[in-house]
Amino acid sequence: MLSPADLQAVREGLDARARELEDEIEAKRAADEPGSDAVADQKDQAERSTEALTRDAEVERDRGELLEIAQARQRLAEGSYGICLACGEPIDPRRLLVQPTALRCIACQASAEVRAPGA
């Protein structure tokens, strides 16, 4: 299990990452605001459309990570943080320090990935 100091480090890391993601989302939203370009050719419009689609995908990814952070914070508050959702055993503290939103121990995560490749 994680020590109280490690748990505090995890909380601080989750908070810092959440702030980074929120800033990134805000910056991407600002980039989507219409500019003052008078006339753009089709190539420019296609490039802007592609860039907007890429930003939308990045925002969705960031929102997904924010959800994982919120869930990790909830587990911390409930006292269930660091317990594998699949087998109920403690997750190796080294894994949690590297991947603080981890839901499963290494063995259960590997099994989950074999069952659902790409997930």
N, C-alpha and C positions, 0 to 999 in steps of 0.2 A: 504494500500500500504506500501511497505517497505521504511524505511527512507534511506537517502543517506548513513549513516553509515552501515545500514543493507545490502544495495546493495554492498558496498565495501567489507563487510564480505563475502557475497555470492561469489563475484568475486574471492577473495583470497582463499576461500574454493574450488571453482571449479578449480582454478589453481593448488592448492596443490594436489587435488585428481587426476587431469590429470597427474601430474608429477609422482605420485605413480603408476598409471596404466602403464605409459610408462616404468618405471623402472621394473615393474613386467613382462611386455611383453618382455623386453630385457633379463631379467633373464631366462625366459622360453625358449626363442629362444636359448640362450647360452646352456641351458640344453639339447637341441635337437641336438647339434653338436656331430658328431660321436666321440666316445671315442677310447681308444687304447686297448680295450679288444681283445685279440687274438682269443680265441674260447669261445663261450658261448653255454651252453646247451639250449634245447628247452624251458625249464621253464624260464631261464633268458631272452631269446628272447621274450617270451610271456609277461613277466613282463615289459620289456622295451617298447614293443608295446602298452601295456595298459597304461603305464605312458605317452607315447607320445600322445596317443589319449586324455588322460585327460588334458595334457598341451594344446593341440590344442583347446579343448573345453573351457578351461579357457582363452586362448588368444582371442577366438571369443567373449566370454562374456566381457572381458576387452575392446575389440575394440568397442563393442556395447555401453558400458558405456562412452567411449571416444566420440563417436558420439553424445550421449545425452548431454554431457558436451559442445561439440562444438555448438550444437543447442541452449543450454541455453545461451552460450556466445553471440551467434548471436541475440537472443531475447533481451539480455541486451543492445547490441549495437544499436538495432533498436528502443528500448524503449517499446517493447511489452512484456517484461518479467513480469511475475506475473499475466498475463491475461489468463483466462481459454480458451483453444482452442475450447471447445465445446459450452459454453454458453456466453463467452465474458465478464463474470464478473471477478472481481479481485479474485485471489487465496489468501486464508488466509495467511498472512505473517508467521505465526507459521509453516504452512505446508512447505513453501518455505525455511525456515531456517533449517528444518529437512530434506527435500527432495528438494534440489535446482534445480533439473532437472524436477520437476513436470510440467506436461503439462495441467492438469485439476484440478479444485477445487475438494474437497472431494466428493460432491454429484455427479458430472459428472464422476469422477473416479469410484465411486461405481457402477453407472449405466453401465459404460463401462465394468467393471469386471463381472457384472451379464450377460451382453449380450455375452461376450467372456470369459468364465471361463478359468483360466490358462494363460490369456494374461497379 
